[in-house]
Amino acid sequence: MSQCCDPKNPVYMLTAGGIQVGLTRVDEAFQAVKGLGLGDEKAAEKLLEIVKQKNFIPPGAELEYKLALLAAYKNFIAKS
């Protein structure tokens, strides 16, 4: 099991629902979704699905996390 500050799994900071949160495996999720050619809604769902595998997402906060992940993903795509 990976540890909090494992350099192989850096913590990615983003704002979800007005709260700054740290998530791991976000870059991995971005890379996985990048080649799938999904629209925004499906990309957001897939990003959340991947990130939830290694991170706790509070019940009732999934929409905020999807929106935050999608915004960060769009920024990632624009820079790549």
C-alpha positions in Angstrom: 0.0 0.0 0.0 1.4 3.4 -0.9 2.2 6.0 1.7 1.0 9.6 1.9 4.1 11.2 0.5 5.3 8.5 -1.9 7.1 10.3 -4.7 5.7 7.7 -7.1 2.2 8.9 -6.2 2.4 12.6 -5.8 -0.5 14.5 -4.2 -2.4 16.6 -6.7 -4.2 19.6 -5.1 -7.5 20.9 -6.5 -10.5 22.7 -5.2 -13.8 20.7 -5.0 -16.9 22.5 -3.7 -14.8 25.4 -2.4 -12.5 23.1 -0.4 -8.9 22.4 -1.3 -8.3 18.7 -1.4 -5.3 16.5 -2.1 -5.7 13.4 -4.4 -3.3 10.8 -5.6 -3.2 9.2 -9.1 -4.7 12.2 -10.8 -2.0 12.4 -13.5 -2.5 8.7 -14.1 -6.3 9.3 -14.5 -5.6 12.2 -16.9 -3.3 10.0 -19.1 -5.9 7.2 -19.1 -8.7 9.4 -20.2 -6.7 11.5 -22.7 -6.8 8.8 -25.4 -10.4 7.8 -25.0 -11.9 10.7 -27.0 -14.7 11.2 -24.5 -17.0 14.2 -24.2 -16.9 16.3 -21.0 -19.6 14.4 -19.0 -18.2 10.9 -19.8 -14.6 12.2 -19.2 -15.6 13.6 -15.8 -17.3 10.3 -14.9 -14.2 8.2 -15.9 -11.8 10.6 -14.1 -13.8 10.2 -10.9 -14.0 6.4 -11.4 -10.2 6.1 -11.6 -9.5 8.6 -8.8 -12.0 6.9 -6.4 -10.0 3.7 -6.7 -7.2 5.2 -4.5 -8.9 8.2 -2.8 -11.8 8.7 -0.5 -14.5 10.8 -2.0 -17.1 12.0 0.6 -20.6 10.8 0.0 -22.6 13.6 -1.6 -19.5 15.3 -3.0 -19.1 13.4 -6.2 -20.5 16.2 -8.4 -18.1 18.8 -7.0 -15.2 16.3 -7.4 -16.2 15.6 -11.0 -16.4 19.3 -11.8 -13.0 20.0 -10.2 -11.4 17.0 -12.0 -12.8 18.0 -15.3 -11.6 21.6 -15.0 -8.1 20.3 -14.0 -8.2 17.8 -16.9 -9.1 20.5 -19.4 -6.1 22.5 -18.1 -3.9 19.4 -18.5 -5.1 18.9 -22.1 -4.5 22.6 -23.0 -0.9 22.4 -21.7 -0.1 19.1 -23.5 
